[in-house]
Amino acid sequence: MVRCSDASLYSGVTTDVERRFKEHTESKKGSKYVRAKIPLRVVYTEPCASRSEAQIREAQLKKMKKEEKEALVKSLEPKKKTKKTSV
């Protein structure tokens, strides 16, 4: 999933995440949606065994509510360490 400048999340299928993100940001090969929304960074990826499996998963992701997608993205973020203080 790609986070766009308007905070939306874009999902797509690719065999090379870096190449595809570069296409979205630097060429006309990017999707119209992403070109209009300005992609900022890749925030979530999932490996799949086949293109067919990836397309099925993409359809599942696109049906998810925004809150569910955000929770999925957040689940991969590193946990922030909190400082322990003593009295």
C-alpha positions in Angstrom: 0.0 0.0 0.0 1.2 3.5 -0.8 0.4 6.5 1.4 -0.6 9.5 -0.7 -0.4 13.2 0.1 -4.1 13.4 1.0 -3.6 10.5 3.6 -5.4 8.0 1.3 -4.0 4.5 0.8 -3.5 3.0 -2.6 -3.3 -0.8 -3.2 -1.9 -2.5 -6.2 -0.1 -5.6 -7.4 3.5 -5.7 -8.6 6.5 -8.1 -8.8 8.9 -5.2 -7.9 7.7 -2.7 -5.3 10.6 -0.2 -5.8 10.3 -0.2 -9.5 6.5 0.3 -9.4 6.7 3.1 -6.8 9.2 4.8 -9.0 6.8 4.5 -12.0 4.1 6.0 -9.9 6.3 9.0 -8.9 8.5 9.6 -11.9 6.7 8.4 -15.1 3.3 8.3 -16.8 3.1 4.5 -16.1 1.7 5.2 -12.6 -2.1 4.8 -12.1 -4.2 7.9 -12.6 -5.4 7.8 -9.0 -1.8 7.9 -7.6 -0.7 10.6 -10.1 -3.6 12.8 -8.9 -3.0 12.1 -5.2 0.9 12.3 -5.1 2.4 9.2 -3.6 4.6 9.7 -0.5 5.9 6.3 0.5 5.2 2.6 0.6 3.7 1.8 4.0 2.7 -1.9 3.6 3.6 -4.9 1.5 2.7 -8.6 1.5 4.5 -11.3 -0.4 2.2 -13.7 -2.3 3.0 -17.0 -4.0 1.4 -16.0 -7.4 0.0 -13.1 -9.2 -3.5 -14.7 -8.9 -3.1 -14.9 -5.1 -1.9 -11.3 -5.1 -4.9 -10.1 -7.0 -7.3 -11.9 -4.7 -5.5 -10.2 -1.7 -5.6 -6.8 -3.4 -9.4 -7.2 -3.9 -9.7 -8.0 -0.1 -7.7 -5.0 0.8 -9.7 -2.7 -1.4 -12.9 -3.9 0.3 -11.6 -3.0 3.7 -12.6 0.1 5.5 -10.0 2.8 5.9 -9.8 2.2 9.6 -9.0 -1.5 9.0 -6.3 -0.6 6.5 -4.8 1.9 8.9 -4.7 -0.8 11.6 -2.9 -3.1 9.2 -0.3 -0.4 8.4 0.1 0.4 12.1 0.7 -3.2 13.0 3.9 -3.1 11.0 5.2 0.1 12.5 8.0 -0.3 15.1 6.8 0.0 18.6 7.9 3.2 20.3 9.9 2.7 23.4 8.8 4.5 26.5 11.2 5.7 29.1 10.9 4.3 32.5 11.2 6.8 35.3 11.8 6.2 38.9 10.9 8.3 41.9 
